[in-house]
Amino acid sequence: MRKIHVITLFIIAFYLSCSSSKYIGVSSKKLGFENCLEKEKRYSFVLIDVPKGAKKQKLEKHGFCEYRFNYNDKSTIYVSTDIYSGSRLNYDNLYQIGVDTYAKSRSETLTDTIKNSGTDKDLHWLEYVFGDVVVGYVNVSKERKIEFDRAIASLSKE
């Protein structure tokens, strides 16, 4: 009888800990970039594992494509083909640290990886340029930063 109580309490505690967190698990996404400026990239698809609960949005502007995963807490993960300017979502953050375009830094150095990150009003932001793809996030709380960093690290190209 005592064993049943212990197991029941364990199950209740597990259920409560899971239900208290709104964001549990990840969702694997395959993003199509086959029609986005063919000469600028060497992939058709990008794979990324994003936290569950996002609303996906696709934007196209001047031949560049960007996918955004928007969450209820206003945080966003994005993947873009605009290797020259990055995402408009982080424009103000980048400008604050002296970056207004990647075109100059890409032409002056031989690196194909550029990383910029910081905080704005206690919310974290990050933008990586990995060769021919840009990935990042904005408006991420301290509590969710590791979760979003894992999403960025999961990125792969096909």
C-alpha positions as CSV (number, residue, x, y, z in Angstrom):
1,M,0.0,0.0,0.0
2,R,2.8,2.4,0.9
3,K,4.5,1.6,-2.4
4,I,1.4,2.7,-4.3
5,H,1.3,6.0,-2.4
6,V,5.0,6.7,-3.3
7,I,4.4,5.9,-7.0
8,T,1.2,8.0,-7.0
9,L,3.1,11.0,-5.5
10,F,5.9,10.6,-7.9
11,I,3.5,10.6,-10.9
12,I,1.7,13.7,-9.5
13,A,5.0,15.5,-9.0
14,F,6.2,14.6,-12.5
15,Y,2.9,15.8,-14.0
16,L,2.9,19.1,-12.1
17,S,6.5,19.8,-13.1
18,C,5.7,19.1,-16.7
19,S,2.5,21.1,-16.8
20,S,4.1,24.1,-15.1
21,S,6.5,24.6,-18.0
22,K,4.7,25.9,-21.1
23,Y,7.6,25.0,-23.4
24,I,8.5,21.3,-23.3
25,G,10.1,19.5,-26.2
26,V,11.3,20.5,-29.6
27,S,9.8,20.3,-33.1
28,S,12.0,19.4,-36.1
29,K,11.5,21.7,-39.0
30,K,12.6,21.3,-42.6
31,L,12.7,24.7,-44.3
32,G,12.6,25.0,-48.0
33,F,14.9,27.6,-49.6
34,E,15.0,26.2,-53.1
35,N,13.5,29.4,-54.7
36,C,15.6,31.9,-52.8
37,L,18.6,33.5,-54.7
38,E,20.1,30.3,-56.1
39,K,23.5,32.0,-56.7
40,E,24.0,33.0,-53.1
41,K,23.6,29.6,-51.4
42,R,24.6,25.9,-51.7
43,Y,21.6,24.3,-50.1
44,S,17.9,23.7,-50.8
45,F,16.7,22.9,-47.3
46,V,17.7,23.8,-43.7
47,L,16.9,21.5,-40.8
48,I,16.4,23.0,-37.3
49,D,14.9,21.8,-34.0
50,V,12.9,24.6,-32.5
51,P,11.1,24.7,-29.2
52,K,7.4,23.7,-29.5
53,G,4.7,26.3,-29.5
54,A,5.8,28.5,-32.3
55,K,3.9,30.0,-35.2
56,K,5.9,29.7,-38.4
57,Q,6.1,32.6,-40.8
58,K,7.9,32.9,-44.2
59,L,9.0,36.2,-45.6
60,E,10.4,37.0,-49.0
61,K,12.1,40.3,-49.9
62,H,14.3,41.1,-52.8
63,G,14.9,37.4,-53.5
64,F,16.0,36.7,-49.9
65,C,13.9,34.4,-47.8
66,E,13.4,34.2,-44.1
67,Y,11.5,31.8,-41.8
68,R,10.5,33.1,-38.4
69,F,9.2,31.0,-35.4
70,N,7.2,33.4,-33.2
71,Y,6.3,32.5,-29.6
72,N,3.6,33.9,-27.3
73,D,6.3,35.5,-25.1
74,K,7.5,37.6,-28.1
75,S,10.7,35.6,-28.6
76,T,11.5,34.6,-32.1
77,I,13.9,32.3,-33.9
78,Y,14.8,33.0,-37.5
79,V,16.7,31.5,-40.4
80,S,17.5,33.8,-43.4
81,T,19.3,33.7,-46.7
82,D,20.3,37.4,-46.4
83,I,24.0,37.0,-45.6
84,Y,24.7,40.7,-46.2
85,S,22.3,42.3,-43.8
86,G,21.0,39.5,-41.6
87,S,17.4,39.7,-40.2
88,R,15.5,43.0,-39.8
89,L,14.6,41.6,-36.3
90,N,18.1,42.2,-35.0
91,Y,18.9,45.4,-37.0
92,D,18.6,47.7,-34.0
93,N,20.7,45.4,-31.8
94,L,23.4,45.1,-34.4
95,Y,23.4,48.8,-35.0
96,Q,23.9,49.4,-31.3
97,I,27.2,47.4,-31.4
98,G,28.4,49.1,-34.6
99,V,27.2,46.5,-37.3
100,D,25.1,47.9,-40.1
101,T,25.9,45.3,-42.8
102,Y,27.9,42.1,-43.1
103,A,29.0,42.9,-46.7
104,K,32.1,44.8,-45.6
105,S,33.2,42.3,-42.9
106,R,32.7,39.4,-45.4
107,S,34.8,41.1,-48.0
108,E,37.6,42.1,-45.6
109,T,38.1,38.7,-43.8
110,L,38.3,35.2,-45.0
111,T,35.9,33.9,-42.3
112,D,32.6,32.4,-43.2
113,T,31.3,32.5,-39.6
114,I,30.3,35.7,-37.9
115,K,28.7,35.8,-34.4
116,N,27.0,38.8,-32.7
117,S,25.0,38.6,-29.5
118,G,24.0,40.7,-26.5
119,T,21.1,41.8,-24.3
120,D,18.5,44.5,-24.7
121,K,16.4,45.3,-21.6
122,D,17.4,42.0,-20.0
123,L,16.3,40.0,-23.1
124,H,18.9,38.1,-25.1
125,W,19.5,38.3,-28.8
126,L,21.9,36.4,-31.1
127,E,22.8,36.3,-34.8
128,Y,25.1,33.9,-36.5
129,V,26.2,34.0,-40.2
130,F,27.2,30.4,-41.1
131,G,28.7,30.8,-44.6
132,D,25.5,31.1,-46.7
133,V,22.8,31.1,-44.1
134,V,21.9,33.4,-41.2
135,V,20.3,32.1,-38.0
136,G,19.4,33.9,-34.8
137,Y,16.9,34.9,-32.2
138,V,15.5,38.0,-30.4
139,N,13.6,38.8,-27.2
140,V,14.7,35.7,-25.3
141,S,14.4,35.6,-21.5
142,K,17.3,34.4,-19.3
143,E,15.1,31.3,-18.5
144,R,14.8,30.3,-22.1
145,K,18.3,31.2,-23.4
146,I,19.7,27.7,-23.2
147,E,16.6,26.3,-25.0
148,F,17.1,28.8,-27.9
149,D,20.9,28.2,-28.0
150,R,20.2,24.5,-28.5
151,A,17.9,25.3,-31.4
152,I,20.5,27.4,-33.1
153,A,23.1,24.6,-32.6
154,S,20.8,22.1,-34.2
155,L,20.9,23.9,-37.6
156,S,22.1,21.8,-40.6
157,K,21.9,22.3,-44.4
158,E,20.8,19.9,-47.1
